[in-house]
Amino acid sequence: MSNAAIYARVSSARQKEQETIRSQTVALHTHAEQLGLDVPEQWVFEDDGHSGASLVRPALERLRDLVCQVPVDVLLVYSPDRLARKYAYQALLIEEFAKAGTTVMFVKGPRSDSPEDALLVQFQGMIAEYERAQIAERCRRGKKHMAQQGGVNVLSGAPYGYRYMKKSDISAAFYEVVEAEAKVVRMVFEAYTQQGLSINAIARMLNNRQIATRTGKGRWERSTVWGMLRNPAYRGTACYGKTEQRPRQRVTRPLRQRKALPSRDVGGHERPRAEWIEVPVPALVSEEMFALAQEQLENNKRHSPRHTIEPTLLQGMLVCEQCGYGLYRASTHTSKQRLNYYRCIGSDGYRRLNGPVCTNRPIRQDYLDQFVWSEIIRLLEEEMLEAARNLEFERAAQLRDKLNELKGAPTIKSGSGWSPSVSDDPAKKIWEPRSKGRGKRKVAR
């Protein structure tokens, strides 16, 4: 009996919640039984909530790895657009599977490898790609028109302080004020604009008073308070089109740690304020108070003590081995100098209701920078020697020039008045004093 693998996919979150992918899987299992194919349980691949316009899908990646490693006779897919929404991607995958000896079969599609059926697959792929683009464009224009007419439908969910009332037969959708939450919103704006409390202090105040969040779970975070102070809905004008989808510029640390792939190769980015479409909603604070909050936020952005004037060598790269959170730079002063440390976010008790989740102690920045810098130099030296042994003289010369450039480059300030030397052993913690009168130092890359 020939073996077979199954691939199913749905693209939207609503389809994922309704488990429509299960209907595909059941139909594919039934089709496999009719053809007399054996489908191992671990050979069923499902992509829940992943767009067919991208090849970066977790289940599809595992399927392609399986086909390359193990002989798979048949791959069953419900229809060509479930495999991919773009014809070029369909052709690429079908050709890749064919080279590995796997036949792709569709329940709703061509049943043979004749030229006519191959042409039909091409037409179906092109039609699916066109249909996707057409639906997306119609939805975009329809939502934009609705927002310009003042319709709340396009806003969907409501922020804290409001309740979203769905459209009914007798009324359009609207925001209903939740008075208990509205009092909290006004208190936050007053504390920030009149009492001079910081965002962190406001979050602590809300947690100390045990004021419930929208979900009633967790705690108030600084990011939540910051987003509340920036939301124009509280002055009476909710905005549509504040963000747009652009290609993802980087993979976040949580994804790297899980070794997972993002469901979509795009991310949300804020659009220019002039492009926002205002939709009238009930106001919770006055225009003057909201304007004061925006002015204070702008001042904080310019004068925040967290603003990194002097970049560090390992800025944004360090992850705690114990808890998985990132490390940030903190500093302290002695009678003679200022010392900088890398500190784990998980060790800060004030960030969580139940206290710190990590017991790792801070690490001296100058010590760790020196250690990492020395390792970089050592690896480059080893690679240069290996290239020389393999008679790759041109590459060895390039590595030597790069090594000399790095050794001669000034390092980043560590805040202790001393600079690491690449020639010293980091374990001995030997430091060279910086020369006086030197200007700003560039980050060594």
N, C-alpha and C positions, 0 to 999 in steps of 0.2 A: 504493500500500500504506500502510495506517495505521501510525503508530508507537505504541510502547508503552514504558512504564517498569516495572521490577520492584522490588518491595519485599519483603524477607524479614527475619525477626527471631527470635532465640532469647533467652531471659531468663537462664538459669543459666550459671555458669562451666563446669559439666560438659558441657552441651550445646555450649558454645563449643569446648571441648577435643575433643569427639567430632566436631566439624564437621557437626552435624546441619543446620546452616543451608544446607549445600551441597545436601542432598537437596531442600530447598524450592526453591532456585534452579534446579536441574535440572528439577524438575517444572514450574516456571513457564516456563522456556524451551521445554519440550516443549509446554505449553499454548499458548504464543504461536505456535509453528510450526503447530499444528493450526488456529488461527484466522487464520493468514496475517498475523500482525503482525510488524513489524520492530522489534527491540529493539537500540538502539545499545549498545555495550559500556560506555560511561560512564553509561548510564541504569540500571544495576543497583545498587540500594541495599541494603546489608546492615547490620543492627544486631546485632552479636555481644555477648551478655551485657547486654542492656538491658531493663528491665522494661516490660511493656505497660501498667502502671498509671500511667505518666508520659508526657507529650508531649515531654519534654526528651530527645531522642535524636539523636545526630549525623547519622545517615543520613536519618532522617525530616525533620530540619531542612533538609538539602540537597535532599531531594525536594520539600518544600513551596516552597522557593525556586525550584527548576527549573520547577514547574508555574505559578508566578506570572510567570515570565520568558519561557518558551518554550511554544508550543502542544504539549501532550501529549494524544494522542487517548484512550489507555487506560492505566490503572494496574492491573497484575496483582498480586494478593496471594493467598497460599495459602488463608487462611481469615480470617474477620472478627477472631478473637482474635489473629492475628498483626499486624493493623493496630493494635489497642488492646484492652486487657482491660476497659475500662469502656465501657458503651454510650454515655454522654455524649460521650466522646472519639471513638468511632466515628462518631457522628452529626455531630460537629463537622468531622471530617476529610473525610467523604464530601460534606458540604455545601460545604466549602471547595473541594474538587476539582471538584465539579459547577459551581460558579460560574465556575471557570476553563476550563470546557469539557472536563474530563477525566472519563471514565467509569471507575468502579472496578469491577473484575471479580474474583471469587473462584473459585479452583479447587474448593474445598470449600465451597460456599455458593450463594446465589441467583444465577440466571443472567439475570434480567430486572429491569425497573423496575416491575413490576406491584405493586399494593397488597399482594398476598399475600406477594410476595418481600420487600418492605420490612418487613412485619410479622415475617417470619422472621428478618431481620437483627436487628431489635430484640430478639426473643427470644434469639437466639444471643449477642448482646452482654450481655444481662442474665444469662444462664446462665454465660457465661465469667467475668463479674465475681463472681458468687456462688461459682463453683467455685474461683477463686483465693483468695477470702477463707476458704472452707472448708478448703482444703488448708493454708493458712498457719496457721489456728487449730489444726487437728489436729496439725500438726508441732510447734507450740509446746507444746501440752499434753502430747504424747507425750514430747518431750525433757525437759520439766520433771518428769514422772513418773519417767522413767528416771534423772534426776539425783538425785531424792529417794530412789530405791532404791539409790543408790551405784554406778550403772552408769557406766563410763568411756567408753562409746560416744559419749555426747553431747559429750565433750571433743575428740574427733577427734585432731588433732595433739598431740604432746607437746613441752614446752619443753626447752631445753638441759639435758642431764643425764639425760634419759629417752629411751626409744624406745617409740613407740606400737605395740603388738601388736594386730593386728586380731582380731575375733571369729572363732572357728573352730567346728568341730562338737563339739569336746571342751572348749572353754573360752571364757569371755567375754573381751571386750577388756580389756587391762590395760597399765599403764606398766611397762616394764622399765628398771632402772637401768643406765646406761652408765657404768661405773666411772671411765673416763678423764675423761669430762666432769664427773662428780660431784665429782672432786677439784678441778677448776677452780671449781665452784660454791662448795665449802667454802672455797677459798682467797680468793674474792671476799668472802664474808661475814666471814671472819676479818680480812682487810685493812681492811674498812670499820668493823667494830665494835671490834676490838682494837688494830690498828695505827694507826688514825686517818687512813687515807688517804682522799682525796677521790675522788669518782666519776671525775673526769678523770684523777687519778693512777693509779687502778686500770686504766682503759682503756689508758693509756700503758704500764703494766707488762705487761699481757697482750700488747700489740703488740710491745714490746721483746723479750719472751720467745718471740715467734713462736708463740704458742698458737693453734691453728686454731679458727675459728668453726664453727658447726654445718654450714654449707655448704662450708667450706674456702676460701671466696673473701672478698675484701675484708678489712676490719679491724674491730677492736672499737670500737664507738662508745659515747659516754657514755649515749645513750638506751638502748642494749642493756644496759649494766650497771645503769642505773637500773631498768629493767623487771625484771631478774633479782632485784634486792634487794626489789622489791615483790611478787613472785609468791608467793602463799601455798602453792603446790604444794610448795615446797622444805621446808616444815615438816610436810608430810604431808597437807595438805588442799587439793587442787585445787578451784577454784570454778567453777561454771557460772552463767551469767547475770550476769557482771560488767559487761557493757555492753549497751546497747540502741540501736536505730536511731531517730533523730529527724530531722525535717526539717533539711536543711543550712542552717546559719546564714550561711555565707559561702563564697565561692569562693576556694580557696587560690591562692597566687602562681604555682605551677607551671602550674595550669590557665589562669590569666589569661595567662601568657606564651605558652602553646601555643594560646591562643584556642580552647580545647576546652571541651566540655560534660562535666560529670561523668556517668558511666554511670548513677548513681542519685542522685536528689535527696534523699538522706539521708546521715547520718554517724553514726559510733559515739560514744556518750557513756557515761561510767561511771555505773553505777547506785549507789544507796546500799548501804553494806556490809551492812546488815541483810537485804537482799533476795538476797544471794548464796547459792547452794546448794552446800554443801561435799560433795566426793566424796573418800573416802579413797584416798591413793596412798602409795607408799614415801617416807619423809622423808629428806632429804639433810642438813639442819641441825637443831639443837635448837630447841625452842620459845623458850628464853631468848635464843639468838643472833638468831633472827628478830625477836623483840620489840625487842631493842636496835637492830637495823637500822631498824625502823619509827620508833622514837623519834628516831634520828639524822636520818632523812629529814624528819621533821616539824620538827625544830630547824633543819635547813638551809633549809626552806621559809620559815621566819620570819626567819632571820638571814642569808640569802644576800646577798653583796655585789651580785649582779645584780638584786636587788629594786629596782625603779624607784620611788624615793620622789618624785623630781621628774620628771614626764613631759616629753618634748620635743615640739617642734612637729611634727616629721616622723617620729615614732616609728612603726615598722612599715610605713612607706610607701615607703621608698627601695629601689631595685633597681639593682644594678651593670650598666652598659651593656655592659661587656666580657664578664663571665662569667654574668650573670643571677642571681647570688646576692643575698640581702638584705644591707642594711647595718645594723650595730648601733652603739650608742654606746660609745666607749672614752674614757678620760681620761688625762691626764698632768699633772704638777705642775712649775711653774717656781719660781724663788725668790720670785716675787711673787703668783702666782695659779694657779688650776687651769684647765686648758684641756680642753674636751670635743671629741671628733672623732666623725664617722661613718666607720666602718671596714667594708670589705667582708669578709664571712665567707670568701670564696674566697681572700683574701690571707693567711689564717692557715695556715702550713705544718704546724702540729701536728695539724690536723684531717684530713689525708690522708696516705696512705702515700708518695705520690710528691711531696710538697711542695705549695706553693701553686699554684693554677690561675689566679690573677689577679695582675696587676702594678699595679693602680690604687692610688694612695696615699690615705691617710685625708684627709677633708675637714673643715675647721674647722666645728664646729656653729654657732657664732654667725654666721659669714659666710653659710652656706647658709640658715639660718633667716631671716636678713635678706633675702636675695635672693628666696626663695619668698614671704615675707610681702609684700614690695613688689609682686611680680607679682600677687598676689591682689588687693591694693588697686587696682592699675592696671586689672585686668580688670573689677572692679566699677565703677570710674569710667567706663570706656568703655561698659559696658552701661547705666549710668544716663544718659549723654549720648545714647546711641542711642534709649533709651526716650523721652527728652524730645523728640528730633527727630521721632519718630513720634507725638507728641502723646499718649503713654501716660503721662499725668501721675500717675495713681495708682501705677503700677508704678515710675515714676521716684522718687516720694516714698518708697516702700518701700525701694528700693535706697539712697537717700540716708541714710535712718535706719539701715539695716544698715551702711553705710559708716562713719557717725559712731560707731556702736557698736563696730565693729572697731578704728577708730583710737583710741578712748578706752579699749579693753580692755588690761589689763596683759599683757605677753608672758611666755613661759616662761623660766625661768632658763637661761642658757647655760653657767654655771659659770665665766665669765671675769670676772664682776663688772660686766658691761656689758649693756645691753639695746638691741636694734635699734630704730631710729626709723623709722616708716613714711614719714616725709616725706623721708628722706635717700636718696641714690643708693647702692645696695648696692655698686656697682663702686668707690666711693671709700672704702668700709669706715669710715664715720663712725658713731660709737656715742655714745649718750647714757648717762651714768652713772645707775644706779638710785638712787632717793631712799632715804635711810636710814630705818629704822624701819618700813618697809612689811612687812606680814605675808605670808603665803603667797600666791603668785600662782596664779590660775586659768588653765587652758588656754584659749587663745583659739580659739573654734570658728568 
